[in-house]
Amino acid sequence: MVGIITERDILRACAAGKKSLDQVRVEEVMTRDLVSGSPQDTIQYAMGVMTQRRVRHLPIVEDDRLIGMISIGDLVKNQHDQLSMENHYLKTYIQS
C-alpha cells in the first residue's frame, strides 16, 4: 500500500483551492504516512492506535497484502454489543 485517501484528505484539497477537484489526482492528496493493523490485533489495541493517530479507518494487512479495512464505527459497535450483552447477563444474575 502506498497510501489511503479519506474524506478529510479530499476536504483539505478542496480547502486548499489550488485546483478544481476534478483536476486533483489521488496521489497528490492521499495520506502516505500509513498506520495499519493485523488480523491478530485486539479490538482494544486497534481502538488505541486509531485514537492515538486520530484516524477513523485502519487498513488490515497480512503478508504485505490488504485484507480488510476496519472503521472506528465498527469498533464502537463491537464495544456497544459487548457491553449490552454484559449488562443483560448482570441483570439476569441480579434478578435470580
N, CA, C and O atoms as CSV, one atom per row, in Angstrom:
chain,resi,resn,atom,element,x,y,z
A,1,MET,N,N,0.852,-1.179,0.000
A,1,MET,CA,C,0.000,0.000,0.000
A,1,MET,C,C,0.893,1.236,0.000
A,1,MET,O,O,1.886,1.322,0.722
A,2,VAL,N,N,0.507,2.160,-0.817
A,2,VAL,CA,C,1.283,3.394,-0.908
A,2,VAL,C,C,0.584,4.555,-0.222
A,2,VAL,O,O,1.200,5.590,0.029
A,3,GLY,N,N,-0.694,4.391,0.083
A,3,GLY,CA,C,-1.420,5.464,0.736
A,3,GLY,C,C,-2.882,5.134,0.894
A,3,GLY,O,O,-3.358,4.076,0.481
A,4,ILE,N,N,-3.588,6.078,1.508
A,4,ILE,CA,C,-5.035,5.962,1.704
A,4,ILE,C,C,-5.623,7.353,1.493
A,4,ILE,O,O,-5.021,8.360,1.865
A,5,ILE,N,N,-6.794,7.390,0.898
A,5,ILE,CA,C,-7.466,8.679,0.736
A,5,ILE,C,C,-8.777,8.618,1.491
A,5,ILE,O,O,-9.540,7.660,1.369
A,6,THR,N,N,-9.023,9.646,2.265
A,6,THR,CA,C,-10.220,9.715,3.090
A,6,THR,C,C,-10.967,11.011,2.797
A,6,THR,O,O,-10.517,11.864,2.031
A,7,GLU,N,N,-12.127,11.119,3.439
A,7,GLU,CA,C,-12.912,12.350,3.280
A,7,GLU,C,C,-12.098,13.566,3.719
A,7,GLU,O,O,-12.183,14.633,3.110
A,8,ARG,N,N,-11.324,13.398,4.761
A,8,ARG,CA,C,-10.505,14.515,5.270
A,8,ARG,C,C,-9.487,14.970,4.235
A,8,ARG,O,O,-9.270,16.169,4.059
A,9,ASP,N,N,-8.859,14.014,3.548
A,9,ASP,CA,C,-7.895,14.365,2.505
A,9,ASP,C,C,-8.565,15.170,1.398
A,9,ASP,O,O,-8.007,16.152,0.909
A,10,ILE,N,N,-9.754,14.750,1.010
A,10,ILE,CA,C,-10.487,15.449,-0.054
A,10,ILE,C,C,-10.908,16.841,0.412
A,10,ILE,O,O,-10.822,17.804,-0.351
A,11,LEU,N,N,-11.360,16.950,1.654
A,11,LEU,CA,C,-11.732,18.266,2.175
A,11,LEU,C,C,-10.534,19.206,2.243
A,11,LEU,O,O,-10.655,20.395,1.948
A,12,ARG,N,N,-9.391,18.679,2.626
A,12,ARG,CA,C,-8.174,19.515,2.649
A,12,ARG,C,C,-7.836,20.007,1.243
A,12,ARG,O,O,-7.443,21.160,1.064
A,13,ALA,N,N,-7.989,19.137,0.252
A,13,ALA,CA,C,-7.720,19.523,-1.133
A,13,ALA,C,C,-8.686,20.615,-1.573
A,13,ALA,O,O,-8.296,21.566,-2.252
A,14,CYS,N,N,-9.945,20.471,-1.183
A,14,CYS,CA,C,-10.944,21.497,-1.526
A,14,CYS,C,C,-10.603,22.823,-0.856
A,14,CYS,O,O,-10.674,23.884,-1.476
A,15,ALA,N,N,-10.234,22.746,0.411
A,15,ALA,CA,C,-9.925,23.963,1.171
A,15,ALA,C,C,-8.688,24.657,0.615
A,15,ALA,O,O,-8.612,25.886,0.625
A,16,ALA,N,N,-7.728,23.891,0.134
A,16,ALA,CA,C,-6.515,24.482,-0.433
A,16,ALA,C,C,-6.847,25.293,-1.678
A,16,ALA,O,O,-6.230,26.327,-1.933
A,17,GLY,N,N,-7.819,24.823,-2.453
A,17,GLY,CA,C,-8.326,25.568,-3.600
A,17,GLY,C,C,-7.332,25.841,-4.705
A,17,GLY,O,O,-7.554,26.739,-5.518
A,18,LYS,N,N,-6.240,25.094,-4.761
A,18,LYS,CA,C,-5.236,25.335,-5.796
A,18,LYS,C,C,-5.699,24.886,-7.179
A,18,LYS,O,O,-5.339,25.477,-8.197
A,19,LYS,N,N,-6.512,23.820,-7.189
A,19,LYS,CA,C,-7.053,23.280,-8.442
A,19,LYS,C,C,-8.512,22.930,-8.187
A,19,LYS,O,O,-8.944,22.783,-7.043
A,20,SER,N,N,-9.257,22.800,-9.272
A,20,SER,CA,C,-10.608,22.299,-9.082
A,20,SER,C,C,-10.487,20.807,-8.768
A,20,SER,O,O,-9.550,20.143,-9.212
A,21,LEU,N,N,-11.427,20.301,-8.014
A,21,LEU,CA,C,-11.348,18.930,-7.525
A,21,LEU,C,C,-11.243,17.900,-8.642
A,21,LEU,O,O,-10.610,16.860,-8.465
A,22,ASP,N,N,-11.852,18.176,-9.784
A,22,ASP,CA,C,-11.774,17.210,-10.886
A,22,ASP,C,C,-10.392,17.173,-11.543
A,22,ASP,O,O,-10.134,16.327,-12.400
A,23,GLN,N,N,-9.509,18.084,-11.145
A,23,GLN,CA,C,-8.145,18.081,-11.679
A,23,GLN,C,C,-7.123,17.561,-10.669
A,23,GLN,O,O,-5.946,17.407,-10.994
A,24,VAL,N,N,-7.571,17.293,-9.455
A,24,VAL,CA,C,-6.669,16.819,-8.408
A,24,VAL,C,C,-6.529,15.302,-8.523
A,24,VAL,O,O,-7.522,14.581,-8.619
A,25,ARG,N,N,-5.294,14.832,-8.512
A,25,ARG,CA,C,-5.029,13.390,-8.571
A,25,ARG,C,C,-4.931,12.840,-7.149
A,25,ARG,O,O,-4.461,13.520,-6.236
A,26,VAL,N,N,-5.376,11.617,-6.983
A,26,VAL,CA,C,-5.358,10.967,-5.668
A,26,VAL,C,C,-3.971,11.040,-5.046
A,26,VAL,O,O,-3.838,11.362,-3.866
A,27,GLU,N,N,-2.945,10.744,-5.825
A,27,GLU,CA,C,-1.582,10.723,-5.295
A,27,GLU,C,C,-1.142,12.074,-4.727
A,27,GLU,O,O,-0.230,12.128,-3.901
A,28,GLU,N,N,-1.774,13.152,-5.157
A,28,GLU,CA,C,-1.410,14.478,-4.673
A,28,GLU,C,C,-1.924,14.756,-3.263
A,28,GLU,O,O,-1.332,15.548,-2.530
A,29,VAL,N,N,-3.016,14.110,-2.885
A,29,VAL,CA,C,-3.652,14.458,-1.604
A,29,VAL,C,C,-3.769,13.300,-0.622
A,29,VAL,O,O,-4.153,13.504,0.530
A,30,MET,N,N,-3.442,12.082,-1.062
A,30,MET,CA,C,-3.619,10.936,-0.172
A,30,MET,C,C,-2.628,10.999,0.993
A,30,MET,O,O,-1.581,11.641,0.908
A,31,THR,N,N,-2.984,10.325,2.065
A,31,THR,CA,C,-2.115,10.204,3.220
A,31,THR,C,C,-1.123,9.080,2.952
A,31,THR,O,O,-1.517,7.950,2.663
A,32,ARG,N,N,0.142,9.391,3.048
A,32,ARG,CA,C,1.181,8.393,2.775
A,32,ARG,C,C,1.743,7.784,4.059
A,32,ARG,O,O,2.265,6.670,4.044
A,33,ASP,N,N,1.635,8.504,5.150
A,33,ASP,CA,C,2.145,8.018,6.435
A,33,ASP,C,C,1.091,7.100,7.044
A,33,ASP,O,O,0.309,7.507,7.903
A,34,LEU,N,N,1.089,5.849,6.577
A,34,LEU,CA,C,0.036,4.912,6.953
A,34,LEU,C,C,0.302,4.221,8.275
A,34,LEU,O,O,1.442,3.945,8.647
A,35,VAL,N,N,-0.770,3.955,8.958
A,35,VAL,CA,C,-0.745,3.063,10.104
A,35,VAL,C,C,-1.676,1.918,9.730
A,35,VAL,O,O,-2.730,2.139,9.133
A,36,SER,N,N,-1.291,0.701,10.078
A,36,SER,CA,C,-2.132,-0.438,9.736
A,36,SER,C,C,-2.177,-1.406,10.901
A,36,SER,O,O,-1.392,-1.310,11.845
A,37,GLY,N,N,-3.105,-2.336,10.818
A,37,GLY,CA,C,-3.245,-3.361,11.838
A,37,GLY,C,C,-3.139,-4.729,11.204
A,37,GLY,O,O,-3.018,-4.870,9.987
A,38,SER,N,N,-3.189,-5.742,12.070
A,38,SER,CA,C,-3.156,-7.116,11.573
A,38,SER,C,C,-4.377,-7.847,12.121
A,38,SER,O,O,-4.986,-7.394,13.090
A,39,PRO,N,N,-4.737,-8.965,11.513
A,39,PRO,CA,C,-5.899,-9.719,11.992
A,39,PRO,C,C,-5.732,-10.206,13.437
A,39,PRO,O,O,-6.724,-10.476,14.115
A,40,GLN,N,N,-4.502,-10.319,13.906
A,40,GLN,CA,C,-4.252,-10.803,15.255
A,40,GLN,C,C,-4.372,-9.713,16.325
A,40,GLN,O,O,-4.382,-10.026,17.515
A,41,ASP,N,N,-4.462,-8.448,15.926
A,41,ASP,CA,C,-4.589,-7.354,16.893
A,41,ASP,C,C,-5.905,-7.461,17.649
A,41,ASP,O,O,-6.904,-7.938,17.112
A,42,THR,N,N,-5.896,-7.015,18.893
A,42,THR,CA,C,-7.135,-6.986,19.662
A,42,THR,C,C,-7.931,-5.734,19.313
A,42,THR,O,O,-7.396,-4.768,18.769
A,43,ILE,N,N,-9.204,-5.774,19.634
A,43,ILE,CA,C,-10.072,-4.607,19.432
A,43,ILE,C,C,-9.527,-3.420,20.235
A,43,ILE,O,O,-9.475,-2.295,19.739
A,44,GLN,N,N,-9.125,-3.689,21.479
A,44,GLN,CA,C,-8.589,-2.619,22.342
A,44,GLN,C,C,-7.352,-1.983,21.715
A,44,GLN,O,O,-7.203,-0.761,21.730
A,45,TYR,N,N,-6.465,-2.812,21.164
A,45,TYR,CA,C,-5.252,-2.298,20.530
A,45,TYR,C,C,-5.616,-1.418,19.334
A,45,TYR,O,O,-5.091,-0.314,19.187
A,46,ALA,N,N,-6.517,-1.913,18.483
A,46,ALA,CA,C,-6.926,-1.150,17.302
A,46,ALA,C,C,-7.552,0.187,17.704
A,46,ALA,O,O,-7.268,1.219,17.096
A,47,MET,N,N,-8.404,0.162,18.732
A,47,MET,CA,C,-9.010,1.417,19.203
A,47,MET,C,C,-7.943,2.391,19.705
A,47,MET,O,O,-8.016,3.594,19.454
A,48,GLY,N,N,-6.965,1.857,20.410
A,48,GLY,CA,C,-5.880,2.702,20.918
A,48,GLY,C,C,-5.077,3.333,19.811
A,48,GLY,O,O,-4.772,4.525,19.862
A,49,VAL,N,N,-4.729,2.546,18.809
A,49,VAL,CA,C,-3.956,3.061,17.673
A,49,VAL,C,C,-4.747,4.130,16.935
A,49,VAL,O,O,-4.214,5.185,16.593
A,50,MET,N,N,-6.022,3.849,16.692
A,50,MET,CA,C,-6.846,4.796,15.943
A,50,MET,C,C,-7.049,6.092,16.725
A,50,MET,O,O,-7.074,7.178,16.145
A,51,THR,N,N,-7.191,5.972,18.030
A,51,THR,CA,C,-7.348,7.167,18.868
A,51,THR,C,C,-6.058,7.968,18.897
A,51,THR,O,O,-6.072,9.187,18.724
A,52,GLN,N,N,-4.949,7.285,19.114
A,52,GLN,CA,C,-3.651,7.956,19.200
A,52,GLN,C,C,-3.284,8.647,17.888
A,52,GLN,O,O,-2.803,9.780,17.892
A,53,ARG,N,N,-3.512,7.967,16.775
A,53,ARG,CA,C,-3.146,8.525,15.465
A,53,ARG,C,C,-4.248,9.395,14.859
A,53,ARG,O,O,-4.059,10.009,13.809
A,54,ARG,N,N,-5.406,9.441,15.537
A,54,ARG,CA,C,-6.532,10.256,15.093
A,54,ARG,C,C,-6.975,9.890,13.669
A,54,ARG,O,O,-7.152,10.753,12.809
A,55,VAL,N,N,-7.147,8.572,13.453
A,55,VAL,CA,C,-7.638,8.073,12.171
A,55,VAL,C,C,-8.945,7.335,12.398
A,55,VAL,O,O,-9.174,6.772,13.468
A,56,ARG,N,N,-9.795,7.340,11.390
A,56,ARG,CA,C,-11.097,6.682,11.505
A,56,ARG,C,C,-11.170,5.374,10.746
A,56,ARG,O,O,-12.150,4.639,10.863
A,57,HIS,N,N,-10.140,5.077,9.970
A,57,HIS,CA,C,-10.097,3.836,9.195
A,57,HIS,C,C,-8.722,3.206,9.364
A,57,HIS,O,O,-7.698,3.882,9.271
A,58,LEU,N,N,-8.717,1.904,9.612
A,58,LEU,CA,C,-7.463,1.184,9.825
A,58,LEU,C,C,-7.363,0.039,8.822
A,58,LEU,O,O,-8.112,-0.934,8.911
A,59,PRO,N,N,-6.439,0.151,7.865
A,59,PRO,CA,C,-6.235,-0.960,6.933
A,59,PRO,C,C,-5.709,-2.174,7.707
A,59,PRO,O,O,-4.860,-2.032,8.587
A,60,ILE,N,N,-6.210,-3.351,7.379
A,60,ILE,CA,C,-5.753,-4.584,8.000
A,60,ILE,C,C,-4.910,-5.322,6.958
A,60,ILE,O,O,-5.373,-5.639,5.863
A,61,VAL,N,N,-3.662,-5.583,7.337
A,61,VAL,CA,C,-2.676,-6.121,6.397
A,61,VAL,C,C,-2.143,-7.449,6.919
A,61,VAL,O,O,-1.886,-7.615,8.111
A,62,GLU,N,N,-1.985,-8.391,5.991
A,62,GLU,CA,C,-1.382,-9.679,6.320
A,62,GLU,C,C,-0.484,-10.084,5.155
A,62,GLU,O,O,-0.911,-10.056,4.001
A,63,ASP,N,N,0.747,-10.456,5.453
A,63,ASP,CA,C,1.720,-10.831,4.414
A,63,ASP,C,C,1.838,-9.736,3.348
A,63,ASP,O,O,1.858,-10.019,2.150
A,64,ASP,N,N,1.914,-8.492,3.803
A,64,ASP,CA,C,2.046,-7.326,2.913
A,64,ASP,C,C,0.896,-7.155,1.932
A,64,ASP,O,O,1.052,-6.507,0.897
A,65,ARG,N,N,-0.277,-7.743,2.258
A,65,ARG,CA,C,-1.464,-7.587,1.412
A,65,ARG,C,C,-2.592,-7.003,2.238
A,65,ARG,O,O,-2.793,-7.384,3.392
A,66,LEU,N,N,-3.320,-6.083,1.648
A,66,LEU,CA,C,-4.512,-5.535,2.278
A,66,LEU,C,C,-5.596,-6.606,2.271
A,66,LEU,O,O,-5.980,-7.097,1.209
A,67,ILE,N,N,-6.090,-6.968,3.458
A,67,ILE,CA,C,-7.139,-7.994,3.519
A,67,ILE,C,C,-8.446,-7.435,4.069
A,67,ILE,O,O,-9.466,-8.124,4.074
A,68,GLY,N,N,-8.418,-6.190,4.531
A,68,GLY,CA,C,-9.644,-5.604,5.045
A,68,GLY,C,C,-9.430,-4.190,5.535
A,68,GLY,O,O,-8.319,-3.660,5.527
A,69,MET,N,N,-10.527,-3.598,5.959
A,69,MET,CA,C,-10.497,-2.237,6.492
A,69,MET,C,C,-11.472,-2.202,7.652
A,69,MET,O,O,-12.605,-2.665,7.528
A,70,ILE,N,N,-11.045,-1.662,8.766
A,70,ILE,CA,C,-11.923,-1.543,9.921
A,70,ILE,C,C,-12.095,-0.065,10.230
A,70,ILE,O,O,-11.147,0.715,10.138
A,71,SER,N,N,-13.307,0.308,10.596
A,71,SER,CA,C,-13.570,1.713,10.899
A,71,SER,C,C,-13.809,1.876,12.390
A,71,SER,O,O,-14.080,0.905,13.097
A,72,ILE,N,N,-13.708,3.091,12.851
A,72,ILE,CA,C,-13.975,3.368,14.258
A,72,ILE,C,C,-15.418,3.012,14.580
A,72,ILE,O,O,-15.720,2.607,15.702
A,73,GLY,N,N,-16.307,3.158,13.612
A,73,GLY,CA,C,-17.702,2.768,13.804
A,73,GLY,C,C,-17.845,1.275,14.061
A,73,GLY,O,O,-18.653,0.860,14.891
A,74,ASP,N,N,-17.052,0.461,13.343
A,74,ASP,CA,C,-17.055,-0.986,13.576
A,74,ASP,C,C,-16.645,-1.296,15.008
A,74,ASP,O,O,-17.254,-2.135,15.671
A,75,LEU,N,N,-15.613,-0.615,15.475
A,75,LEU,CA,C,-15.098,-0.874,16.820
A,75,LEU,C,C,-16.066,-0.404,17.896
A,75,LEU,O,O,-16.254,-1.087,18.903
A,76,VAL,N,N,-16.673,0.743,17.696
A,76,VAL,CA,C,-17.654,1.249,18.662
A,76,VAL,C,C,-18.859,0.315,18.723
A,76,VAL,O,O,-19.373,0.044,19.808
A,77,LYS,N,N,-19.314,-0.181,17.572
A,77,LYS,CA,C,-20.437,-1.116,17.570
A,77,LYS,C,C,-20.077,-2.384,18.328
A,77,LYS,O,O,-20.881,-2.885,19.115
A,78,ASN,N,N,-18.887,-2.904,18.102
A,78,ASN,CA,C,-18.454,-4.095,18.822
A,78,ASN,C,C,-18.429,-3.846,20.323
A,78,ASN,O,O,-18.884,-4.687,21.099
A,79,GLN,N,N,-17.909,-2.714,20.732
A,79,GLN,CA,C,-17.846,-2.354,22.154
A,79,GLN,C,C,-19.257,-2.250,22.732
A,79,GLN,O,O,-19.515,-2.743,23.830
A,80,HIS,N,N,-20.161,-1.619,22.005
A,80,HIS,CA,C,-21.542,-1.471,22.446
A,80,HIS,C,C,-22.203,-2.836,22.598
A,80,HIS,O,O,-22.874,-3.091,23.598
A,81,ASP,N,N,-22.021,-3.714,21.617
A,81,ASP,CA,C,-22.605,-5.059,21.681
A,81,ASP,C,C,-22.085,-5.826,22.888
A,81,ASP,O,O,-22.852,-6.501,23.575
A,82,GLN,N,N,-20.791,-5.726,23.148
A,82,GLN,CA,C,-20.202,-6.410,24.300
A,82,GLN,C,C,-20.793,-5.895,25.616
A,82,GLN,O,O,-21.145,-6.679,26.496
A,83,LEU,N,N,-20.894,-4.591,25.735
A,83,LEU,CA,C,-21.440,-4.004,26.965
A,83,LEU,C,C,-22.917,-4.323,27.130
A,83,LEU,O,O,-23.377,-4.547,28.250
A,84,SER,N,N,-23.663,-4.347,26.045
A,84,SER,CA,C,-25.083,-4.698,26.117
A,84,SER,C,C,-25.266,-6.138,26.591
A,84,SER,O,O,-26.141,-6.419,27.410
A,85,MET,N,N,-24.443,-7.044,26.077
A,85,MET,CA,C,-24.525,-8.442,26.484
A,85,MET,C,C,-24.156,-8.583,27.966
A,85,MET,O,O,-24.830,-9.292,28.713
A,86,GLU,N,N,-23.105,-7.918,28.374
A,86,GLU,CA,C,-22.678,-7.964,29.772
A,86,GLU,C,C,-23.775,-7.406,30.683
A,86,GLU,O,O,-24.053,-7.967,31.742
A,87,ASN,N,N,-24.387,-6.313,30.270
A,87,ASN,CA,C,-25.477,-5.698,31.023
A,87,ASN,C,C,-26.644,-6.678,31.172
A,87,ASN,O,O,-27.211,-6.815,32.256
A,88,HIS,N,N,-26.993,-7.348,30.094
A,88,HIS,CA,C,-28.083,-8.325,30.113
A,88,HIS,C,C,-27.792,-9.448,31.109
A,88,HIS,O,O,-28.652,-9.802,31.915
A,89,TYR,N,N,-26.588,-10.005,31.054
A,89,TYR,CA,C,-26.239,-11.102,31.954
A,89,TYR,C,C,-26.211,-10.651,33.415
A,89,TYR,O,O,-26.618,-11.395,34.307
A,90,LEU,N,N,-25.734,-9.445,33.651
A,90,LEU,CA,C,-25.719,-8.931,35.029
A,90,LEU,C,C,-27.138,-8.738,35.564
A,90,LEU,O,O,-27.427,-9.073,36.713
A,91,LYS,N,N,-28.008,-8.201,34.729
A,91,LYS,CA,C,-29.408,-8.030,35.154
A,91,LYS,C,C,-30.063,-9.377,35.426
A,91,LYS,O,O,-30.791,-9.526,36.407
A,92,THR,N,N,-29.814,-10.341,34.579
A,92,THR,CA,C,-30.369,-11.688,34.766
A,92,THR,C,C,-29.842,-12.292,36.060
A,92,THR,O,O,-30.602,-12.913,36.802
A,93,TYR,N,N,-28.578,-12.123,36.339
A,93,TYR,CA,C,-27.966,-12.657,37.555
A,93,TYR,C,C,-28.577,-12.014,38.801
A,93,TYR,O,O,-28.888,-12.697,39.777
A,94,ILE,N,N,-28.742,-10.700,38.752
A,94,ILE,CA,C,-29.290,-9.973,39.903
A,94,ILE,C,C,-30.744,-10.391,40.176
A,94,ILE,O,O,-31.156,-10.505,41.330
A,95,GLN,N,N,-31.507,-10.614,39.111
A,95,GLN,CA,C,-32.916,-10.968,39.273
A,95,GLN,C,C,-33.123,-12.424,39.712
A,95,GLN,O,O,-34.224,-12.790,40.123
A,96,SER,N,N,-32.093,-13.243,39.630
A,96,SER,CA,C,-32.223,-14.665,40.002
A,96,SER,C,C,-32.195,-14.866,41.503
A,96,SER,O,O,-32.293,-15.998,41.977
